[in-house]
């Protein structure tokens, strides 16, 4: 049975990905931050399909979560898939953003890409294959007023994806990312109803994506896209056309 590590597993997209990969028969190693109740519920539900382990990691403490993740990996002989789904957003004028908000964005959206992936790669090299997938955003390559720092983090995700893919391609390890537009999750809760209406009206499909649609694309990239690496696939209902 193949094993998938999923960060941000209690978030909207992370949960949908966990459910999708459980349906595909993957053993799940679910990483979350604080929502223990939801993580336990998800484990109880999905354990009827596949083995599920849940772990809480605090991304504000790099040394602690790196050590804990090493212990987690020691319990698993191999890892086939690593999906970086953890992410947060802060919306504000750039000059009014708090230093703590800026630091937190990079703690969650960027630094785990380095520390967690670094620990997983040796297992993938030993196995001779692997797939690493990150959730980016359309704002990783486009201007994002009021979300400058968030856009910075997603730009880092995209360069991480391309550069690591170039490094690992000859080892049969694929590295890709998904760049969603608006998705119906709590991440957009910082928009006012009027802002949400305006945003949705600008989407040719006239709706947000569902987390399940993102999960379907994740499954395709991992299972079917075996000749795809170093790519950032946009899924935004035509918003950026």
N, C-alpha and C positions, 0 to 999 in steps of 0.2 A: 504494500500500500504506500502510495506517495504521500509526502508530508509537505504541508504549506504553513509557513509562518506569516501571520497577518497582524500588522500593527494597527492601532486605532480601531480595533475590532468591535467596539461598542458604539462607534459613530455610525451615521447613516450609510455611508458608502462601505465602510469596513464591515458592518453587519451584513449587508447585502452580499458582499464578496464571500464572507464566511459561509453564508447559507448556500451560495452557488457552488462553492468548492466542496462543501459537504455532500451536495447532491451528485457531485462528480466522483465521490468516493475518496477524497483526500483526507488523511488524518490532519487535524487542525491544531496548531499551536497559536493561540489567540493572545495578543498583547493588548492591554488596555491601561488606562491611567487611573481613574478614580471610581468609575461606575461599576462597583463590585456586584451589586444586585443584578444589573443587566447582564454582566458577564456570566454570572452563575445561571441565570435563566437561559441564556444562549447555549451554554454548555449542556444544561439539562436537556434542552430540546434537541440539539444536534447530535448528542451522544447516542440517540436512538439510531442514527445513521452511520456514524464514524467515531473513532476515538477523538476526544477533544480535551486539550489541556488549556487552562487559562492562567495568565500571569500578569500581575500589576507592576508596571515599571514607571518610575518617576523620571521623566526626561529632563527635569531641572537639576538632577544630580548625576552627572556623566559617569563618574567613577563607580557609583553604586549600581546604576542600571547596566553598565558594561559588564561588571563582575557578575551580576545576577543573570544576565543573558548568557554569559559563558557557562554558568551552572545549568541553565535551561538546555543549552545545546549538548552538554555532556550526557544528558538523559536520552538523547536521540542520535542514533548512529548515522543518520543522513538527513539532509534537507534538500528537497527538490525545488521548492518555490519560496521566494521571499517577496512579500507584497507590503510596500510602505504606504499605508493608507492614513496614518495619523496626520492630522493637520489642523491648524487653527487659523483664524483670520481676525485682524483688528482693523477697523475702519475709522479713519480720522484724517484731518489735515496733517501733512507731514511734519510741519513745524510745531504742531501741538502734541505729537505722539510722545508718550512717556518712554523713557529709556527702558524701563522694566518691560513694557509691551514689545519694544523692538527686540530685546534680548529673548523674550519668551517665544516670539515668532521663529527665531533661528534655533532655539532649543528644541522645538517640536517639529518644525518643517524641514530642517536641514541637517542638524548634527547627527540624528539617528541614522541618516543615510550613510554617513561615514562609519560610525561606531558599530552599528548592527551588521551592516553589509560586510564589513571587514572580518567579522567573526564567522559569517556564514560561508564566504567564498572558499576557504580551504576545504570544507565538506563537499562543496560542489565540484571543486577541482579533483578531489579524490574519487568522486563518483563518475567524473567525466562528462557531466552535463548539469544544467540548472537554468532557472529562469528567475530574473529579478525584475520586479515591476513597481513603479512608483506612480502615485496619483499627483499629477501636477495641476495645471489650470490654464485656461486660455490667457490669463493675465501673466503667465510666465514669459510670454513672448510679445505682449502687446501692452500699450500704455494703460495704466490703471489708476486714474485719479482717485484720491481718498484711500487708496490701498497700495501706496508706494512700497512700503516695507514688505507687505505680503507678496507683491509682485517680484520683489528682489529675491525672496526665498524660492518662489516657483521658477524663476530664471535659473537659480542655482540647481534646482532639481533637474531641469532640462539639460544643463551642461554636464551634470553628474551622469545622466543617462547616456548621452552621446559618448562621452569620454571613457566611461567604464566599459561600454559596449565595445569600443575600439580595442581596449586592453584585453578583454576576455573572450572576444569572438573566436580566436583560434583554439580556445579551450572548450568550445561547445557550450558556453554559458551565454545566454541571451539577456540583454538589458533593454527594457523599454519603459515607456511612460504613457499615461493617459492624461489628456488635457480636457477636462470637462468645462462646459460653460456653466450656466445656472442649473443646479441640481436641487431637487426638493429635499433639503436636509436643514438641520438647525444652523448650518453655517451661514445661511442667508437671513437668519432671524434679525440681523442688525439693520435690515432694510425696512423702511416704513411701508405701509400698505400702498401709498402712492408711488414710491420708488419701485416696489415690486411690480405694480401694474405697468409702469413705464418700461421696465426691464423686459417683462414678458412680451409686451407689444413689439419690442424691437427684435424678438426672436421669430424668424419666418415660420417655425412650427407652432408659434403662439402658445408655448407651454414650456415648463421646465422639464429637464430629464428626470427620470426616476432613478433611484439608487440601483435598482435591478438592471437598468440598461447599462450602467457603468460596469456592474458585475459581469454582465454578459460579454462585454468587450474585454474585460480582464481575462475571462475564461478562454476567449478566442485567442488572445495573445499568448497565453501560457500553453494551451493545448493544441491549437490549430496553426498558429503563426510560427511554425518551426523554421521559417526562412526569413524571419523578421527580427532585426536587432538594431539598437541605436535610434529607434523611432519614437516620436512623441505624437500619438494619434489624438486628433481633436474630435470631440463629440459634443456639439453645441447647438444642434437643431438649425444650423445655418447662420448663427449669430455673427460669425466673423467673415462671412462671404463678402 
